[in-house]
């Protein structure tokens, strides 16, 4: 099997103390008999040097751990790209496991229309929904998982989009369109996002392919099912939205109605309140506040980056 048919799997991981079992489960699913034939290497990018390497007993010749000291998910992704040796570079989160047909489905996706990007569903175990608190509606779920796709494979078109927990690219895509923007996506405790979407928006829309059998299953931590987390998540979503709009303009932004105070938005808020979902309505405004704060956030970060060190 030639390099063009093999995958470099990049797994960025940050602050992973005590979560090695999740990473081990992921590696075991990648090295299962059905997936192994399509995987050339597994690159674990230790972001911030937090990984307990001695606990990873399954490390073998195809698995390597690379350190990236700059804190940020997109720094870790870009480091993974720089080390990738095979023609398909795939990214998965460190708290997922891949399905038995995942690797084959990713490879098969690249036989369609000379695409540059292939991704698939990110699902939770059926029992996971039983853990959702009563206030946790589909509005909140969309900030943890991608929207539900149609059943069939095909080009990804609005309002659907792939997310970083399960996306892959031809190696040459990074030569043509650059790397992930380190201003976006999570940086330590800052819950920035949109880095995956921003990168895919650089690619022609007819070159992004959805493969329904390339499934990963995500474990949603209990800490993400709290009101406090969701308030932070929506605030940082607003900041991420501002960065996206500043880079690409409002007309190109994929969720304009979520950040503009329009009659459509106000009608939606009224509808949500009428259903008794007060916290959801509150979080809709939290996202808008984050968007307004985005200008200040960027200014503070720019000033910090040029501040002389003693």
N, C-alpha and C positions, 0 to 999 in steps of 0.2 A: 504494500500500500504506500503510495507516494505522499510526499508532504502536503500536496494540495487536498488530499482526502482526510487529513488528520487535524485534530483540534488542539490548540494550546488553551487549557482552561486556567483562567486567572481568578484567584480567590482573594480579594482584599480583606484584611481582618484588622480590627482595631480594638484595643482594650479587652483582649480576649481572655483575661484571667478567669478561670473557673468554667469556661465554656468550651474547653477542648473536646468534650464528648460530641457536641454538635458538629464540630469540624471533622472529627473522626468519622461520624456517620455520613457526612457528605463525601469524604474521600472514598469510603467503602462503596458508596453508591456509584461513584465515578469509575471505580476499578472493578465493578461487577462484570461478569463475563460478557453480557450483552453490550455494555458501553465501552469496555476496555479496548476493543479492536479499533475504535474510531478516535481514541484519545492518544495524542503523541506525548503530552506532558501535562503536569499539573504544577502551576506556579502559585504558591501561597505568598502574598505580599504582606509582611508584618509591618503594619503602619504604626510607628511609635515604639517599636521594640517591646511589645507587650506579650508576646507569645511564649508559652512554656514548651519549648521544642522537645524536651525530653519526654513529654507526655504523648507525643504523636508517634505511636509505635508502628503505624502502617507506612511510614515514609519509605519509599523505595527509589530505584534509580530514575523513575519517570517523575518523581515529585521533588521539587526544590523549594526552599524557603528563602525569600529575598527580603531584605530590610529596607524600609523607606522611612527615614526619620521625620520628614516634613508631614505634619498632621493634616490629613484631608483625604477623603475617599478618592477624589480624582487624581491626587498625586500618586496614590497607590495604584490606581488603574493605569495611569501613564507609565509607571515603572514596570508594571506587568507587560504592557505592550512592548517596551524596550527589550525585554528578555525573551519574548515569544519567538519560537523557532519555526512554527508551522503556519500554514496559510490561512487557517481559520482561528481567530482569537475570540474566545468565549468568556463571558463574565458571569459569575454566579455569586450570590451572597453567601456568607459563611454559616448561615442558620437554615439553609435549605438542604434537601436531598433531591437528587434527580431521579426521574422515572427510568424504567428499564429500557425504553426506546429513545431516551433523550438524545444521546450522542448521534445515533443513526439518523434521527429526524433533523437535527441541526445540519448534518452533512447533506442530507437529501434536499434540504431547503435551498441550497446553493445551485441546484440543477434547474431552478425556475427563473427564467427571465434575466439571467445574469445579474442577480441581486447583490447588493453590498452588505446587507444586514439581515440576519435571521434571528427571530426570537419566538418564544412560546408562552403558554399560560403560567402564571404563578398562582398556585392554589393552596388552600389550607386543608388539613385533614378534616373529614366530615365532623369529627367530634369537637373541633376547635370552636365552631359557632356556638356551642353550648356554654362557652366561657365568656361570651360577649355580655357586658352589662346591659341593662334595659335601655339606657340612653343611646347605645351604640348602634346608629343607623347606617345605611349604605353610604351616606354622605361621608362618614368617618372612614369606612372601609376603603374607600377609593384613595385615601392618603397612605394606605399601607400596601395595597395590592392594585394591579392595573384593572381597568374596566373589563367586564366580561366580553370576550370576543365572539363573533359568529363561529359556528362549528367548523366551517370549511377553511382550508388554507387559502392564502391570498395576500395581495398587496395590502399593507396597513394604511388605512385612510381615516381622516378625522371623522368622528371624535375619538377613535381608538389610538392607542400608542403602546409601544413596548416599554418595559422598565428595566433598570440595571440589574435586578435580581436574576434575569434570564435573557441576556442579549448576546449576540455574537456578530463579528464583522470579518470580512476578508481582510487579510493583513495589509494589503495595499490601500485600503480605505483611509488609513491614518496618514499615509503619504499624500493622499489627495486632499483630505479635509482637515488635517491637523490632529491634535490630541484633545482630550477632555479639558474643559475650562476649570482650573483649580479654584476659581472664585465661587463655583457652584458645588453642590452636594456636601454631605456632612463633613464638618471639621470639629472633631472632638465632641463637645457638648452643644455646639451650634448645629441645629437641625436644618441646615440648608438642603435644598433639593434641586431638581430640574436639570442636573448635569447630564443625565442620560438622554432626556428629551432634547435639550439644547444641541447635543452632538448629532442626534438623528435628524434634527431639523436642517442640518447642513447638507444632508444627503438628499438627492432627488426622491420625491415621494414614491415613484414607481420602482425604487430599488430597496425598499424595506419590506420584508416578507414575514408573514405570520405562519408558523408551523404548529398546528394544534396538538400534535403528538409529542412535541418537545417540551414536556411538562416538568416543572419543578414544584416541590411541595415545601411551603414555608412554615416555620414554627414562629408564631407571633408571641413575643415575650409578654408576660403579665404586665410589665411596666408600661407597655404601649396601650393598654386597655384601661387607662385612667383618664379622668377629666383633665388633670394637671398636664399629662403628656400631650393630650390633644390640643390644649390651649397653646402650648409651646410649639407643637407641630404646625398649627395653622398660622401662628405668628411668623415663624421662620419660612413657611410657605409663601407668605406675603412678601417677605424680603427677597426670596428667590425669584418671585414673579417680577419684582422691580428690576432685578439684575437682568432678567431675560428681556424685559421691555427696553431697558437701556441699551442692550446689545443689538436687538433685532427690530425694535420699533413696535408700537402698539398694534399696528395692523397685522403683524405676523404672529402675535401672541395667541396661543391656542385656547385661552380661557378668559377672554376680555370681559365677559359678563360677570366674572367672579371678582374683579378688581375695580370695576367702574360702578358708581352709584347711579344706576339707570332704573327706569320704571320697571323693566323686566326683573332686575335684582330685587327691588322693593316688593314686587308682587310675589316673588318666590319666598321672601322672608315672611310676608304675611301668611302665605300658605303653610309654611313650616310651623309658625306660631299657632295657627288655627288647629294644627294636629297635636299641639301640646309639646312640641319638640323645641323647648325654649333654649336649651343648651346648644343645639345645632344652630339656631338663629344667632346666638351670641358668638359662636365660633366663625360664622360667616363674616361678621364684622371684625373679629380678631384678625382674619386674613387681610381685610382691607386696611386695618391699622398697620399691620406689618408692611404692606405695600407702601404706605405713606412714610413709614420709618426707614425704608430701604435707602433713600437718598442720604439720610444721616449716617446709616450704617456704612455705606461705601465711603463717605467722607472721612469718618473716623478711621477706617482701615487704610485709606490712602495716606492719611497723615501719619499713621503709625509706621507705614512701610518706608516713609522717607525721613523719619525721625533719626537723627544721627545717634550712633551708639557711643557710649563713653569708654 
